[in-house]
């Protein structure tokens, strides 16, 4: 992989890292909203939706982090075009 491609992929990695941070922040917000609900409301559909949203956001964050890891491995390879 040539240096230009590596630079472009490093930029993508930075963007994805920001996206991962945002997903984590939003998932934490959903968790916090659930945790701040009175116990009497934690068995409601709204509460379940908050929990489901948080789980989905954390799963998406993990997926983005996986893409970042794979891109970093790709950049680290020594082959040139």
TIMAR-590516 format. One record per residue (C-alpha): residue number from 1; residue in three letters; z negated, y negated, x. Coordinates in Angstrom, 1 decimal. Each point is the difference from the previous one (the first is absolute). Example, Ala and Ser with C-alpha at 12.3 -4.5 7.8 and 13.67 -1.06 7.14 Angstrom:
// TIMAR-590516
<site><seq>1</seq><type>ALA</type><w>-7.8</w><v>4.5</v><u>12.3</u></site>
<site><seq>2</seq><type>SER</type><w>0.7</w><v>-3.4</v><u>1.4</u></site>
This chain:
// TIMAR-590516
<site><seq>1</seq><type>UNK</type><w>0.0</w><v>0.0</v><u>0.0</u></site>
<site><seq>2</seq><type>UNK</type><w>1.0</w><v>-3.4</v><u>1.4</u></site>
<site><seq>3</seq><type>UNK</type><w>-2.4</w><v>-2.9</v><u>0.4</u></site>
<site><seq>4</seq><type>UNK</type><w>1.5</w><v>-2.0</v><u>-2.9</u></site>
<site><seq>5</seq><type>UNK</type><w>-0.7</w><v>2.9</v><u>-2.4</u></site>
<site><seq>6</seq><type>UNK</type><w>-3.5</w><v>0.3</v><u>1.4</u></site>
<site><seq>7</seq><type>UNK</type><w>-0.6</w><v>-3.7</v><u>-0.6</u></site>
<site><seq>8</seq><type>UNK</type><w>1.3</w><v>0.2</v><u>-3.6</u></site>
<site><seq>9</seq><type>UNK</type><w>-2.2</w><v>3.1</v><u>-0.6</u></site>
<site><seq>10</seq><type>UNK</type><w>-3.1</w><v>-1.8</v><u>1.5</u></site>
<site><seq>11</seq><type>UNK</type><w>0.6</w><v>-2.8</v><u>-2.5</u></site>
<site><seq>12</seq><type>UNK</type><w>0.2</w><v>2.6</v><u>-2.9</u></site>
<site><seq>13</seq><type>UNK</type><w>-3.3</w><v>1.5</v><u>1.3</u></site>
<site><seq>14</seq><type>UNK</type><w>-1.7</w><v>-3.4</v><u>-0.1</u></site>
<site><seq>15</seq><type>UNK</type><w>1.2</w><v>-0.5</v><u>-3.6</u></site>
<site><seq>16</seq><type>UNK</type><w>-1.1</w><v>3.4</v><u>-1.1</u></site>
<site><seq>17</seq><type>UNK</type><w>-3.4</w><v>-0.5</v><u>1.7</u></site>
<site><seq>18</seq><type>UNK</type><w>-0.4</w><v>-3.2</v><u>-2.1</u></site>
<site><seq>19</seq><type>UNK</type><w>1.0</w><v>2.0</v><u>-3.1</u></site>
<site><seq>20</seq><type>UNK</type><w>-2.6</w><v>2.7</v><u>0.8</u></site>
<site><seq>21</seq><type>UNK</type><w>-2.7</w><v>-2.7</v><u>0.3</u></site>
<site><seq>22</seq><type>UNK</type><w>1.0</w><v>-1.4</v><u>-3.4</u></site>
<site><seq>23</seq><type>UNK</type><w>0.0</w><v>3.4</v><u>-1.6</u></site>
<site><seq>24</seq><type>UNK</type><w>-3.5</w><v>0.7</v><u>1.4</u></site>
<site><seq>25</seq><type>UNK</type><w>-1.3</w><v>-3.4</v><u>-1.1</u></site>
<site><seq>26</seq><type>UNK</type><w>1.4</w><v>0.5</v><u>-3.6</u></site>
<site><seq>27</seq><type>UNK</type><w>-1.4</w><v>3.6</v><u>-0.1</u></site>
<site><seq>28</seq><type>UNK</type><w>-3.4</w><v>-1.3</v><u>1.0</u></site>
<site><seq>29</seq><type>UNK</type><w>0.2</w><v>-2.6</v><u>-2.7</u></site>
<site><seq>30</seq><type>UNK</type><w>0.6</w><v>2.7</v><u>-2.6</u></site>
<site><seq>31</seq><type>UNK</type><w>-2.9</w><v>2.0</v><u>1.4</u></site>
<site><seq>32</seq><type>UNK</type><w>-2.2</w><v>-3.1</v><u>-0.1</u></site>
<site><seq>33</seq><type>UNK</type><w>1.0</w><v>-0.7</v><u>-3.6</u></site>
<site><seq>34</seq><type>UNK</type><w>-1.0</w><v>3.5</v><u>-1.0</u></site>
<site><seq>35</seq><type>UNK</type><w>-3.3</w><v>-0.1</v><u>2.0</u></site>
<site><seq>36</seq><type>UNK</type><w>-0.9</w><v>-3.3</v><u>-1.7</u></site>
<site><seq>37</seq><type>UNK</type><w>0.5</w><v>1.4</v><u>-3.5</u></site>
<site><seq>38</seq><type>UNK</type><w>-3.1</w><v>0.8</v><u>-2.0</u></site>
<site><seq>39</seq><type>UNK</type><w>-0.6</w><v>3.7</v><u>0.0</u></site>
<site><seq>40</seq><type>UNK</type><w>0.5</w><v>0.1</v><u>-3.7</u></site>
<site><seq>41</seq><type>UNK</type><w>3.6</w><v>-1.1</v><u>0.5</u></site>
<site><seq>42</seq><type>UNK</type><w>0.8</w><v>2.3</v><u>3.0</u></site>
<site><seq>43</seq><type>UNK</type><w>1.1</w><v>2.8</v><u>-2.3</u></site>
<site><seq>44</seq><type>UNK</type><w>2.6</w><v>-2.1</v><u>-1.8</u></site>
<site><seq>45</seq><type>UNK</type><w>3.8</w><v>0.1</v><u>0.3</u></site>
<site><seq>46</seq><type>UNK</type><w>-0.1</w><v>-3.4</v><u>1.8</u></site>
<site><seq>47</seq><type>UNK</type><w>-2.4</w><v>1.4</v><u>2.6</u></site>
<site><seq>48</seq><type>UNK</type><w>2.2</w><v>3.1</v><u>0.5</u></site>
<site><seq>49</seq><type>UNK</type><w>3.0</w><v>-2.3</v><u>0.5</u></site>
<site><seq>50</seq><type>UNK</type><w>-1.8</w><v>-1.9</v><u>2.7</u></site>
<site><seq>51</seq><type>UNK</type><w>-0.9</w><v>3.2</v><u>1.8</u></site>
<site><seq>52</seq><type>UNK</type><w>3.5</w><v>1.3</v><u>-0.3</u></site>
<site><seq>53</seq><type>UNK</type><w>1.5</w><v>-3.2</v><u>1.2</u></site>
<site><seq>54</seq><type>UNK</type><w>-2.3</w><v>0.0</v><u>3.1</u></site>
<site><seq>55</seq><type>UNK</type><w>0.9</w><v>3.6</v><u>0.8</u></site>
<site><seq>56</seq><type>UNK</type><w>3.7</w><v>-0.8</v><u>-0.3</u></site>
<site><seq>57</seq><type>UNK</type><w>-0.3</w><v>-3.1</v><u>2.2</u></site>
<site><seq>58</seq><type>UNK</type><w>-1.9</w><v>2.0</v><u>2.6</u></site>
<site><seq>59</seq><type>UNK</type><w>2.7</w><v>2.8</v><u>-0.1</u></site>
<site><seq>60</seq><type>UNK</type><w>2.7</w><v>-2.6</v><u>0.4</u></site>
<site><seq>61</seq><type>UNK</type><w>-1.8</w><v>-1.5</v><u>3.0</u></site>
<site><seq>62</seq><type>UNK</type><w>-0.2</w><v>3.4</v><u>1.6</u></site>
<site><seq>63</seq><type>UNK</type><w>3.7</w><v>0.4</v><u>-0.6</u></site>
<site><seq>64</seq><type>UNK</type><w>0.8</w><v>-3.3</v><u>1.6</u></site>
<site><seq>65</seq><type>UNK</type><w>-2.3</w><v>0.8</v><u>3.0</u></site>
<site><seq>66</seq><type>UNK</type><w>1.9</w><v>3.3</v><u>0.4</u></site>
<site><seq>67</seq><type>UNK</type><w>3.3</w><v>-1.9</v><u>0.2</u></site>
<site><seq>68</seq><type>UNK</type><w>-1.5</w><v>-2.3</v><u>2.6</u></site>
<site><seq>69</seq><type>UNK</type><w>-1.1</w><v>3.0</v><u>2.1</u></site>
<site><seq>70</seq><type>UNK</type><w>3.4</w><v>1.6</v><u>-0.2</u></site>
<site><seq>71</seq><type>UNK</type><w>1.7</w><v>-3.3</v><u>1.0</u></site>
<site><seq>72</seq><type>UNK</type><w>-2.3</w><v>-0.4</v><u>2.9</u></site>
<site><seq>73</seq><type>UNK</type><w>0.8</w><v>3.5</v><u>1.2</u></site>
<site><seq>74</seq><type>UNK</type><w>3.7</w><v>-0.7</v><u>-0.4</u></site>
<site><seq>75</seq><type>UNK</type><w>-0.3</w><v>-3.2</v><u>2.1</u></site>
<site><seq>76</seq><type>UNK</type><w>-1.9</w><v>1.8</v><u>2.7</u></site>
<site><seq>77</seq><type>UNK</type><w>2.9</w><v>2.5</v><u>0.5</u></site>
<site><seq>78</seq><type>UNK</type><w>1.9</w><v>-0.7</v><u>3.2</u></site>
<site><seq>79</seq><type>UNK</type><w>3.5</w><v>0.8</v><u>-1.2</u></site>
<site><seq>80</seq><type>UNK</type><w>2.6</w><v>-2.8</v><u>0.3</u></site>
<site><seq>81</seq><type>UNK</type><w>3.2</w><v>-0.5</v><u>-2.0</u></site>
